[in-house]
Amino acid sequence: MTVTLPAANAMMPPTETQEAGDGRRGAIAVDLSMEAGDWPPERVLSRLAETTEISIVLTDDAHIRALNREWREKDKATNVLSFPAMPVRPGVALPPLLGDIVLAAETIRREAGLEEKPFEHHLIHLMVHGFLHIVGYDHETDAEAEEMEAAERRILARLAIPDPYG
């Protein structure tokens, strides 16, 4: 299933023009692949997405654990993994393929329950978090974490989702 989302300028680090270098603006194609796990119906998920491509893989804890072990040498499940296809720089046109975001249903559902927030809000937060990693954000240092969390808050606020950190 491929759907198209309007691109939010707040997702990319600020640039002088706030526009892709080739003048394109406004849409990101998202390819959703439901591999395993207990996910909402396709019609619900398709609302999340709508001419740069990014793949979102919806999977389960077993699969994301295997990926986490293979790529990060961490033998445990996690909520989201991001695999950038290539580096992205602010002010430069996005490449045709950004990369892959992998999300684990059980971990996301468990975390949403523990944090007493709607599953959909937590899922969208983690999609935004994964996307920000794809476009170059990180949280290895306190300063990087503050910058990334601020970007997440701005994006989620535009989507009417409460601050996940507050």
C-alpha positions as CSV (number, residue, x, y, z in Angstrom):
1,M,0.0,0.0,0.0
2,T,1.4,3.4,-0.9
3,V,-0.2,6.6,0.3
4,T,0.8,10.2,0.1
5,L,1.1,12.8,2.9
6,P,1.6,16.5,2.7
7,A,5.1,17.3,3.9
8,A,5.4,19.4,7.0
9,N,8.2,22.0,6.8
10,A,8.8,21.5,10.5
11,M,10.1,18.0,9.8
12,M,13.3,19.2,8.3
13,P,15.9,21.4,10.0
14,P,15.2,25.0,9.1
15,T,16.7,26.2,5.8
16,E,16.9,29.6,4.2
17,T,14.2,28.8,1.6
18,Q,12.2,26.2,3.4
19,E,11.9,24.5,0.0
20,A,13.6,21.6,-1.7
21,G,16.5,22.7,-3.9
22,D,14.7,21.7,-7.1
23,G,11.5,23.6,-6.3
24,R,9.5,20.5,-5.3
25,R,7.4,20.9,-2.2
26,G,4.5,19.4,-0.5
27,A,4.4,15.6,-0.6
28,I,6.2,12.5,0.6
29,A,5.1,9.0,-0.6
30,V,5.0,6.4,2.1
31,D,5.1,2.7,1.4
32,L,3.5,0.7,4.3
33,S,4.4,-2.9,4.6
34,M,2.5,-4.9,7.2
35,E,4.7,-7.9,7.9
36,A,3.6,-9.1,11.3
37,G,2.0,-7.9,14.5
38,D,-1.4,-6.6,15.6
39,W,-1.8,-3.4,13.6
40,P,-4.9,-1.2,13.0
41,P,-6.8,-1.8,9.7
42,E,-5.2,-0.5,6.5
43,R,-7.8,2.3,6.2
44,V,-6.7,3.7,9.6
45,L,-3.0,3.5,8.7
46,S,-3.4,5.0,5.3
47,R,-4.6,8.2,6.9
48,L,-1.1,8.6,8.3
49,A,0.5,8.7,4.9
50,E,0.2,10.7,1.4
51,T,7.8,12.9,-3.9
52,T,10.4,11.5,-1.9
53,E,9.9,8.0,-0.8
54,I,10.2,6.4,2.7
55,S,9.3,2.9,3.6
56,I,7.5,2.1,6.9
57,V,7.7,-1.5,8.0
58,L,5.1,-2.5,10.6
59,T,6.3,-5.6,12.3
60,D,6.5,-7.4,15.7
61,D,9.0,-7.7,18.5
62,A,10.6,-10.8,17.2
63,H,11.5,-9.2,13.9
64,I,12.7,-5.9,15.3
65,R,14.8,-7.8,17.9
66,A,16.5,-9.6,15.0
67,L,17.2,-6.4,13.2
68,N,18.4,-4.6,16.4
69,R,20.7,-7.6,17.0
70,E,22.1,-7.6,13.4
71,W,22.5,-3.8,12.9
72,R,23.0,-2.4,16.4
73,E,24.4,-5.4,18.3
74,K,21.6,-5.1,20.8
75,D,19.7,-8.3,21.5
76,K,16.4,-6.9,22.5
77,A,13.2,-5.6,21.0
78,T,12.8,-1.8,20.6
79,N,9.9,0.4,19.5
80,V,11.5,1.9,16.3
81,L,14.5,1.5,14.1
82,S,15.6,3.9,11.3
83,F,17.7,3.0,8.4
84,P,18.7,6.1,6.3
85,A,19.4,5.3,2.6
86,M,21.9,8.1,2.5
87,P,22.8,11.2,4.4
88,V,20.4,14.2,4.2
89,R,21.6,17.7,4.6
90,P,19.5,20.8,5.3
91,G,19.0,23.1,2.3
92,V,19.6,20.3,-0.2
93,A,16.9,18.5,-2.2
94,L,15.8,15.3,-0.7
95,P,16.9,12.1,-2.4
96,P,14.3,10.0,-4.1
97,L,14.6,7.3,-1.4
98,L,15.0,8.4,2.2
99,G,15.2,5.0,3.9
100,D,13.2,2.7,6.1
101,I,11.5,3.1,9.5
102,V,10.6,-0.2,11.3
103,L,8.0,-0.2,14.1
104,A,7.2,-3.0,16.5
105,A,3.5,-3.4,17.4
106,E,3.9,-5.1,20.8
107,T,6.5,-2.7,22.2
108,I,4.6,0.4,21.0
109,R,1.3,-1.0,22.4
110,R,3.0,-1.8,25.7
111,E,4.7,1.6,26.0
112,A,1.4,3.4,25.1
113,G,-0.4,1.5,27.9
114,L,2.4,2.2,30.5
115,E,2.4,5.9,29.5
116,E,-1.5,6.0,29.4
117,K,-1.6,7.5,26.0
118,P,-3.6,6.5,22.9
119,F,-1.8,3.9,20.8
120,E,-2.2,6.1,17.7
121,H,-0.5,9.1,19.4
122,H,2.5,6.9,20.4
123,L,2.7,5.3,17.0
124,I,2.7,8.7,15.3
125,H,5.3,10.0,17.7
126,L,7.6,7.1,16.9
127,M,7.0,7.6,13.2
128,V,8.1,11.2,13.6
129,H,11.0,10.2,15.8
130,G,12.1,7.6,13.2
131,F,11.7,10.2,10.4
132,L,13.8,12.7,12.2
133,H,16.6,10.1,12.5
134,I,16.3,9.5,8.7
135,V,16.8,13.2,8.0
136,G,19.8,13.5,10.3
137,Y,18.6,14.2,13.8
138,D,20.1,12.2,16.7
139,H,20.0,12.2,20.5
140,E,23.5,11.0,21.5
141,T,24.3,14.2,23.4
142,D,22.0,16.3,25.6
143,A,22.1,19.1,23.1
144,E,21.1,16.8,20.2
145,A,18.4,15.3,22.3
146,E,17.0,18.7,23.1
147,E,17.0,19.7,19.5
148,M,15.4,16.5,18.3
149,E,12.7,16.6,21.1
150,A,11.9,20.2,20.2
151,A,11.4,19.2,16.6
152,E,9.2,16.3,17.6
153,R,7.1,18.6,19.8
154,R,6.6,21.1,17.0
155,I,5.5,18.4,14.5
156,L,3.2,16.6,17.0
157,A,1.6,19.9,18.0
158,R,0.8,20.6,14.3
159,L,-0.9,17.1,14.3
160,A,-2.8,18.0,17.6
161,I,-0.9,15.3,19.5
162,P,0.1,16.2,23.1
163,D,3.7,16.7,24.1
164,P,5.1,13.1,24.6
165,Y,7.7,14.4,27.0
166,G,5.6,16.6,29.2
